[in-house]
Amino acid sequence: MKERTITGVKPTGTPHVGNYIGAIKPALDLAKDENREAFYFIADLHALNSIQNGTQLKQLTYEVAATWLALGLDPETSMFYRQSDITEVVQLQWVLSSVTSKGLMNRAHAYKARVDANRSEGKTDDDRVNMGLFNYPVLMAADILLFQADDVPVGKDNIQHIEMARDIAGSYNNYYGTTFKLPDFFITEETAIIPGLDGRKMSKSYDNTIPLFVEEAKLKKLVNRITTDSLPPDAPKEVEGSTLFSLYRAFATTMETRQMKDAFAKGISYGEVKRELFAVMNRELTEPRLKYQELLYNKNIIDRLLAQGAEKVRPIAKEKLSEVNQRIGLILNFPSILVVKVKPMVKLSTTQTWKEA
Ligand code: TRP
């Protein structure tokens, strides 16, 4: 039996170099493992609590899909789909929310962070807290449990969500009998933090990102904008804590990285390092950039690939949801009701009973 690996990617921003090194690349490597069955989906419903503009959500969904495809995700060997195409996820979410205690959700990091921010800004606790944010972990549990995932590759910030999915699965299983497998998280994120233009962690919220597929000239410009210290060109330099070196290492070969490390120790100018960094980044990104642009010009290809992916996973979702529905008592003892058109019934006014028309 293959290990089933599931992960969702929220379409909340244009994918950048930090996303690539930290999450996309390791997940793509996992998907190539023959002992795994990779289910990778675009978590568009999860994006709704922050992206509240339809045009933007659509565009970001295409960008994220094109990114994964351009970087080599194979939609034939992996399951690649859009969360919202599998409506069973949402049905399961409602069922799960009924066995999830509110107290558990109160402890979710993202929700708590918003409350803390509100307090420090003198606002009420519930300010900018929508139910999409509050229920986020339940929807995520539904994504995972519906498909009986073994492993869920995530970054550190999502470990708690997987623990919550286990709690929720346990709670359902307690009420209704063993139905859900308890998933394990799997940390893919490189331990090294990928720094952004200003040296802080590369993140959309710091506005310091290098978008993965910017045009060559723009990429060069961004690389030149990376902040450095003010050591003179020929002074020996530390690789530890160097933004330029961290990025270089992420794109260069082992050999090139070793040579760069030596060059730092001997003394190399930051201008030179930037030229080298641009060269290795551009080398690795040129081909995917072309594929990405091609896909975004032909969005119908993306539509079709995602639709095919949804078709492949939907039967699995339906089967599990129907088991769930049976256990909770939603499916009555009249199986044919789901398959054949039900004959209309007429009421006999005299007897107050019903008979088939
Ligand atoms: N919460 C994840 C993130 O922050 C996205 C996500 C949604 C997810 N559903 C998931 C990840 C299921 C793993 C499994 O990006």
Residues whose N, C-alpha, C, O or C-beta is under 5 A from the ligand:
A	BS01	LIG	I6 T7 G8 V9 K10 A43 H46 M140 D143 V152 P153
